Amino acid sequence: THTYYTQQRPPQKLTPPRRRGAMLLKTIPIQSAYHASTKLRSSPVLKVHKPVAASSRRLVAAMATEHYANVTIGGGNAAGYVAKEFVAQGLGKGELAIISDEGVCAYERPALSKAYLAPEGPARLPGFHTSVGGGGERQTPEWYAEKGITYKLNTKVQKVDAKAKSLTTASGNTITYDKLIFAAGARPVYLSEFNTPGSDLQGLHYLRNTADADKLVQDIQAAKASGGKAVLVGGGYIAMEVASQLANNGVPCTIICPENFLLSRLFTPKIAEFYEKFYASKGINIMKQAKATAFEGSGKVQQVVVSTKDGQQKLDASLVVVGVGARPNVELLDGQVEMVPKPVGGIKVDGFMRTSNPDIYAIGDLATFPLKMANGKLVRQVRLLEEGSSEIGGI
């Protein structure tokens, strides 16, 4: 799978299960599954918002350094597919700006835990820029420039004033908008949040962006050279995907799964048993009903303390990958749009991804939308629900 990541790449030796819903924003760029059967162009958010008349902007022009009819905050998959759909609808030059704190344009993030870690022909940019995952064009920086889209890299938004329709960046610049598309994504849950001993040691990895993946690749190479071992904390997608590539790289690894079986919120016990046996056949050790309680080492992780129903034990580890969930990045809009309480969390949107503010839309990992197949319950993408919640969280 995912042969689009590189132009020429040998088949993978071990491929984990495909993430359910991972293609949602690729095949349905902005709408929720609630309106999956509706024509895309019937959605208000998908209409290219034209700039207001110059006469209506004279007051804000004096205050703002820049103004765009449509502004997207966030540079992940969703932002790339937003751009693709706007272009398809006849976007005019200068009508859309994408603001991202990353150093590269939107890319297919799932590659980071899969083909990016492959020992042969690994995926590298520009090979997996959005929107190749959905069968579209490879949207390189040149693509955005040709389409007249302003793409601001390495730009962090520190404040959103929904009432004033303005953004303030870390450098102090102000950007105003007519319509805002909030696609700030999510961040990993860090073990330091739970004061886990040794969680600040070098060698503990979290996967969110290419910089994280590059550091992990370096440690995988070092482990291969030294005969080191790896530990995966968590029993979900990240652990299974990274473990498959560690096996392909010849690095012995152990998955520490807190549940009774892998992907317990999605798999049935029978399905999980199939994958567990398959992974074991590739040399991957799985410890179920186990938790990593501490990490030990001198500056860099060397051992992982694991608690099981039979007591404690220590595992040697020259690298650790943690995948225990993610939290939606909603803070910039806190108090300005309606939020959904935990355990589902996120920003409440309707079937067209509109928030409680008619000029702000929320998409991607942080959007909580009504799902028709769940009888209209509010749900958020499965891989981001917090530990202990149902696989399809709903209220």
Secondary structure, DSSP 8 states (H G I E B T S, - for coil): --GGGSSS----S------TTTTHHHHSSS--GGGTTS-GGGSGGGS------GGGGHHHHHH-SEEEEEEEE--SHHHHHHHHHHHHTT--TTSEEEE-SSSS--B-GGGGGTGGG-SSS---TTTTBTTGGGT-----HHHHHHTT-EEE-S--EEEEETTTTEEEETTS-EEEEEEEEE---EEE--GGGGT-TTTTSBTEE--SSHHHHHHHHHHHHHHHHHT--EEEESSSHHHHHHHHHHHHTT--EEEEESSSSTTTTTS-HHHHHHHHHHHHHTT-EEEES-EEEEEE-SSB--EEEEEETTEEEEEE-SEEEE-S-EEE--GGGTTTS-B--TTT-SEE--TT-B-SSTTEEE-GGGEEEEEGGGTTEEE--GGGS-TTS-SS---
